[in-house]
């Protein structure tokens, strides 16, 4: 049996995540076993969308966090890793300068990836969870700074798109009405030739929204009617009231409402009636990408 330890670092607009998986290969049988998952809500996007750059305070916190993640990767004997920064760092005027400083201090090489590549990486997670899936599916990954879209039909990727509509952008007042109109129009056109599209939702917010329903079904299906009811219950409340009423953490209580709004708009555009909510995200896709690069025959 061959064992390889992979790590993924996702420097997002709202949180910075580290995922470590052990991949065991025994002939044709491959198993992915999660060893560690950490999420730290640095909320870089509030700096970037307000000031156009990551502040010195947040930059220093990110550097310290990368030092901690480096030590954890050593403890878990990680063989291969990839660190990706997404929407907030794409927009930050000092993004590349900060990444160079972090590399010098920690020896971690961070890549700022385009929105389209982010969408494709999320799609790559089908290696573990969505092989041989028939029908029309749209992966929707809602982040703090952007929403990544992948359309698949009978397991084949049709296209990937990225929209600068995210939860922290919405909270920061950085999403104009024309962005909503463009998203709705383009997705409506894209979905027109593909009947009965099911959404596969990705991200911490849609997972939390699913858990708020109290459902326990193995398929993890959230209907659009259920999502709309949750949105209508959450929207009138302040973040503090949501924390008390729904037992939400502070860094979830504010972003969960704009996330629900984005999913509802996407669902309306593609005429979807439900959302599958597997536990997937950019980190999972990064690890699958590394695994596929090492095992092109897989």
C-alpha positions as CSV (number, residue, x, y, z in Angstrom):
1,X,0.0,0.0,0.0
2,X,1.2,3.5,-0.9
3,X,0.4,6.4,1.5
4,X,0.7,10.0,0.5
5,X,-0.1,13.0,2.8
6,X,-1.5,16.1,1.0
7,X,-2.3,19.5,2.4
8,X,-4.4,22.4,1.0
9,X,-4.4,26.0,2.2
10,X,-7.3,28.2,1.1
11,X,-6.8,31.9,1.8
12,X,-10.3,33.1,1.3
13,X,-12.0,36.4,1.7
14,X,-13.7,35.4,4.9
15,X,-11.5,32.6,6.4
16,X,-8.2,30.9,5.9
17,X,-8.4,27.1,5.9
18,X,-5.9,24.2,6.2
19,X,-7.0,20.7,5.2
20,X,-4.7,17.7,5.5
21,X,-5.7,14.3,4.0
22,X,-4.0,10.9,3.9
23,X,-4.4,9.1,0.6
24,X,-4.0,5.4,0.6
25,X,-3.5,3.6,-2.7
26,X,-3.8,-0.2,-2.7
27,X,-4.0,-1.4,-6.3
28,X,-7.1,0.1,-7.9
29,X,-8.6,1.0,-4.5
30,X,-8.0,4.6,-3.3
31,X,-9.2,6.1,0.0
32,X,-9.1,9.7,1.1
33,X,-8.9,10.1,4.9
34,X,-9.1,13.6,6.5
35,X,-6.4,14.1,9.2
36,X,-6.9,17.7,10.1
37,X,-9.1,20.7,9.2
38,X,-8.7,24.2,10.6
39,X,-10.6,27.4,9.8
40,X,-9.5,30.8,11.1
41,X,-11.8,33.8,10.2
42,X,-9.2,36.5,9.4
43,X,-11.9,38.3,7.2
44,X,-9.3,39.8,4.8
45,X,-12.1,41.0,2.6
46,X,-13.4,43.7,4.9
47,X,-9.9,45.4,4.6
48,X,-9.7,44.9,0.9
49,X,-13.2,46.0,-0.1
50,X,-13.0,49.1,2.2
51,X,-9.4,50.2,1.7
52,X,-8.2,48.4,-1.4
53,X,-5.4,46.6,0.5
54,X,-4.8,44.2,3.3
55,X,-3.9,46.2,6.5
56,X,-0.6,45.8,8.3
57,X,-2.4,44.2,11.2
58,X,-4.2,41.6,9.1
59,X,-1.1,41.0,7.0
60,X,0.9,40.2,10.2
61,X,-1.9,37.8,11.4
62,X,-1.8,36.0,8.1
63,X,2.0,35.6,8.3
64,X,1.7,34.2,11.8
65,X,-1.1,31.8,10.7
66,X,1.0,30.6,7.8
67,X,3.9,29.9,10.2
68,X,1.5,27.8,12.3
69,X,0.2,25.9,9.3
70,X,3.8,25.2,8.2
71,X,4.5,23.6,11.5
72,X,1.3,21.5,11.4
73,X,2.2,20.3,7.9
74,X,5.6,19.2,9.3
75,X,3.9,17.4,12.2
76,X,1.6,15.5,9.8
77,X,4.5,14.7,7.5
78,X,2.9,16.3,4.5
79,X,4.4,15.2,1.2
80,X,2.7,17.7,-1.1
81,X,0.8,20.9,-0.5
82,X,-0.7,23.8,-2.5
83,X,-1.7,27.2,-1.1
84,X,-4.2,29.3,-3.0
85,X,-5.5,32.8,-2.4
86,X,-8.7,33.9,-3.9
87,X,-10.9,37.0,-4.4
88,X,-9.7,39.3,-1.6
89,X,-6.0,38.8,-2.5
90,X,-6.8,39.2,-6.2
91,X,-8.2,42.6,-5.5
92,X,-5.7,43.7,-2.9
93,X,-3.2,46.3,-4.2
94,X,-0.5,44.9,-1.9
95,X,-1.5,41.2,-2.4
96,X,1.7,40.1,-4.2
97,X,3.9,42.2,-1.9
98,X,2.3,40.4,1.1
99,X,2.7,37.0,-0.5
100,X,6.4,37.6,-1.1
101,X,6.9,38.6,2.5
102,X,5.1,35.5,3.7
103,X,7.1,33.2,1.5
104,X,10.3,34.7,2.9
105,X,9.1,34.3,6.5
106,X,7.5,30.9,6.2
107,X,8.8,29.2,3.0
108,X,5.1,28.7,1.9
109,X,4.5,29.6,-1.7
110,X,1.0,31.1,-2.1
111,X,-0.6,31.4,-5.5
112,X,-3.2,34.0,-6.3
113,X,-5.6,32.1,-8.6
114,X,-8.1,33.5,-11.1
115,X,-11.8,33.0,-10.5
116,X,-12.1,30.6,-13.4
117,X,-9.3,28.4,-12.0
118,X,-11.0,28.5,-8.6
119,X,-14.2,27.2,-10.1
120,X,-12.4,24.4,-11.9
121,X,-10.5,23.4,-8.7
122,X,-13.8,23.1,-6.9
123,X,-15.1,21.0,-9.7
124,X,-12.1,18.6,-9.4
125,X,-13.5,17.4,-6.1
126,X,-15.7,15.0,-8.1
127,X,-12.7,12.6,-8.0
128,X,-13.9,11.7,-4.5
129,X,-17.6,12.3,-4.5
130,X,-19.3,12.8,-7.9
131,X,-17.9,10.2,-10.4
132,X,-20.3,8.8,-12.9
133,X,-23.1,11.2,-12.0
134,X,-25.7,11.5,-14.8
135,X,-27.9,14.5,-15.5
136,X,-27.4,18.2,-15.4
137,X,-25.6,19.7,-12.4
138,X,-24.4,23.2,-11.5
139,X,-21.7,23.5,-8.8
140,X,-22.1,26.8,-7.0
141,X,-19.4,27.8,-4.6
142,X,-20.3,31.0,-2.7
143,X,-17.3,32.7,-1.1
144,X,-16.8,36.0,0.6
145,X,-15.5,37.8,-2.5
146,X,-16.9,35.8,-5.5
147,X,-19.2,33.0,-6.6
148,X,-17.8,30.2,-8.7
149,X,-20.0,28.3,-11.2
150,X,-19.4,25.0,-12.9
151,X,-22.0,23.5,-15.3
152,X,-21.8,19.7,-15.8
153,X,-23.9,17.4,-17.9
154,X,-23.5,13.6,-17.6
155,X,-20.3,14.1,-15.7
156,X,-18.7,16.3,-18.3
157,X,-17.7,19.9,-17.5
158,X,-19.4,22.3,-19.9
159,X,-18.0,25.6,-18.6
160,X,-16.7,27.4,-15.5
161,X,-17.5,31.0,-14.6
162,X,-16.7,33.4,-11.8
163,X,-18.7,36.3,-10.6
164,X,-17.6,39.1,-8.2
165,X,-20.7,38.6,-6.1
166,X,-19.8,37.3,-2.6
167,X,-21.0,37.6,1.0
168,X,-18.4,40.1,2.2
169,X,-18.7,42.2,-1.0
170,X,-22.4,42.4,-0.4
171,X,-22.0,43.3,3.3
172,X,-19.5,46.0,2.2
173,X,-21.9,47.5,-0.3
174,X,-19.6,46.6,-3.2
175,X,-22.1,44.7,-5.4
176,X,-24.0,47.0,-7.8
177,X,-27.5,46.0,-9.2
178,X,-25.9,45.5,-12.6
179,X,-23.8,42.6,-11.2
180,X,-27.0,40.9,-10.1
181,X,-28.6,41.5,-13.5
182,X,-25.5,40.1,-15.3
183,X,-25.4,37.0,-13.1
184,X,-29.1,36.3,-13.6
185,X,-29.1,36.9,-17.4
186,X,-25.9,34.9,-18.1
187,X,-26.9,31.9,-15.9
188,X,-30.4,31.9,-17.4
189,X,-28.9,31.8,-20.9
190,X,-26.4,29.1,-19.9
191,X,-29.1,26.9,-18.3
192,X,-31.6,27.2,-21.1
193,X,-30.4,24.1,-23.2
194,X,-30.1,22.0,-20.0
195,X,-33.4,20.9,-18.4
196,X,-33.8,19.9,-14.8
197,X,-30.6,21.4,-13.4
198,X,-29.7,20.4,-9.8
199,X,-27.4,22.7,-7.8
200,X,-24.5,21.3,-5.9
201,X,-23.8,23.8,-3.2
202,X,-20.3,24.4,-1.8
203,X,-19.1,26.5,1.1
204,X,-19.5,26.8,4.8
205,X,-22.7,28.9,4.6
206,X,-24.8,26.4,2.6
207,X,-23.6,23.6,4.9
208,X,-24.8,25.6,7.9
209,X,-28.1,26.5,6.2
210,X,-28.7,22.8,5.6
211,X,-27.9,21.9,9.2
212,X,-30.3,24.6,10.4
213,X,-33.2,22.6,8.8
214,X,-32.4,19.8,11.2
215,X,-32.6,17.2,8.4
216,X,-30.5,14.1,8.6
217,X,-31.0,12.5,5.1
218,X,-27.9,10.9,3.6
219,X,-28.4,12.7,0.3
220,X,-28.2,16.1,2.1
221,X,-30.8,17.8,-0.1
222,X,-32.0,21.3,0.7
223,X,-35.1,22.4,-1.2
224,X,-35.4,26.0,-2.5
225,X,-38.6,26.4,-0.5
226,X,-36.7,25.4,2.7
227,X,-33.9,27.8,1.8
228,X,-36.3,30.6,1.2
229,X,-38.0,30.0,4.5
230,X,-34.6,30.1,6.3
231,X,-33.7,33.3,4.5
232,X,-37.0,34.9,5.5
233,X,-36.5,33.9,9.1
234,X,-32.8,35.1,9.3
235,X,-33.0,38.3,7.2
236,X,-35.0,40.5,9.6
237,X,-32.7,39.8,12.5
238,X,-29.5,41.5,13.5
239,X,-26.3,39.4,13.5
240,X,-26.5,39.3,17.3
241,X,-30.1,38.1,17.2
242,X,-29.1,35.4,14.7
243,X,-26.3,34.3,17.0
244,X,-28.8,33.8,19.9
245,X,-31.8,32.4,18.0
246,X,-29.8,30.0,15.7
247,X,-26.7,29.5,17.8
248,X,-24.4,30.9,15.1
249,X,-20.8,32.1,15.5
250,X,-20.2,35.8,15.0
251,X,-18.3,35.3,11.7
252,X,-21.2,33.2,10.4
253,X,-24.1,35.3,11.6
254,X,-23.5,38.2,9.2
255,X,-22.5,36.3,6.0
256,X,-25.2,33.6,6.1
257,X,-27.9,35.9,4.9
258,X,-26.1,37.2,1.8
259,X,-25.0,33.6,1.0
260,X,-28.7,32.5,1.1
261,X,-29.6,35.4,-1.2
262,X,-26.9,34.4,-3.7
263,X,-28.1,30.8,-3.8
264,X,-31.7,31.8,-4.2
265,X,-30.8,34.1,-7.1
266,X,-28.8,31.4,-8.8
267,X,-31.6,28.8,-8.3
268,X,-34.1,31.2,-9.8
269,X,-31.9,31.9,-12.8
270,X,-31.4,28.2,-13.6
271,X,-34.9,27.1,-12.4
272,X,-33.5,24.6,-9.8
273,X,-35.8,23.2,-7.2
274,X,-33.2,21.9,-4.8
275,X,-29.6,22.1,-3.7
276,X,-27.4,19.0,-2.9
277,X,-25.1,20.0,0.0
278,X,-22.1,17.6,0.2
279,X,-19.2,18.6,2.4
280,X,-16.9,19.9,-0.3
281,X,-14.9,23.1,-0.9
282,X,-11.8,24.6,-2.5
283,X,-9.5,22.7,-0.1
284,X,-10.9,19.3,-1.2
285,X,-10.5,20.3,-4.8
286,X,-6.9,21.4,-4.3
287,X,-6.0,18.0,-2.8
288,X,-7.8,16.2,-5.6
289,X,-5.9,18.3,-8.2
290,X,-2.6,17.3,-6.5
291,X,-3.6,13.7,-6.4
292,X,-4.5,13.7,-10.1
293,X,-1.2,15.3,-11.0
294,X,0.6,12.5,-9.2
295,X,-1.7,9.8,-10.6
296,X,-2.7,10.9,-14.1
297,X,-4.2,7.5,-14.9
298,X,-6.7,7.8,-12.0
